[in-house]
Amino acid sequence: MPDLKPFLRLRHRLCLGAAVAALLGGPAAATQAEPGAGDAPARPAAAPKVYRYLSGGTPSFSDRPPAHGQYVVLRPGCYACSPDSGVDWHATRLHHDKYASEIERAARQYRVDPALVRAVIHAESGFNARARSHKGAQGLMQLMPATARELGVRNAMLPDENIRGGARYLAALLARFRHDVTLAAAAYNAGPEAVQRYAGVPPYAETRVYVQRVRILHQRYRGVQ
């Protein structure tokens, strides 16, 4: 049987159902875990490569390529997740007018900074409402189907529902991490458990660049240069 651990680690959205339910049931300030001496590598760790292939006609996943047959390498799927991105995040065009009413409504409902909602949408999908990742994340805020259900989203491809669900999840993460935007962004990408485990931003290259880019976009959408 292929090792599924690398695939499950690649992005937290594949197994967020229970975590989302816990957050929404009563988000609390995170208890910071004491990291062990060898927990965090000195340099950001690259997200592991995950190989998808057919085994007896069934899709299988592993951190090593199969000895025989064709395979596909799965890579980070969100717009701002690639460590090798050539986008100038300080100068890329902003989208103040796209889905403005939906963003303002959701931000007001869940008491989240609308500039942060815009930054996450920009980082996740580049404001592409039809975006789908190879792992199944959907829409503007790239919600996995199980996560969307926990958030009360019936159709994640509808901008209004997607933004509402993503804003609700952001609000829960902010409450859990004492309104620390950096930690909330890291948790949106890598999962709240990873943030707790490392007592801060996890040492994954994808998560580190994601957090940096969300911070830049957040400041720019707030009008802070």
Secondary structure by P-SEA (a helix, b strand, c coil): cccccccccccccccaaaaaaaaaaccccccccccccccccccccccbbbbbbbcccbbbbccccccbbbbbbbccccccccccccccccccccccccaaaaaaaaaaaacccaaaaaaaaaacccccccccccccccccccccaaaaaaacccccccaaaaaaaaaaaaaaaaaaacccaaaaaaaaaccaaaaaaaccccccaaaaaaaaaaaaaaaaaaccc
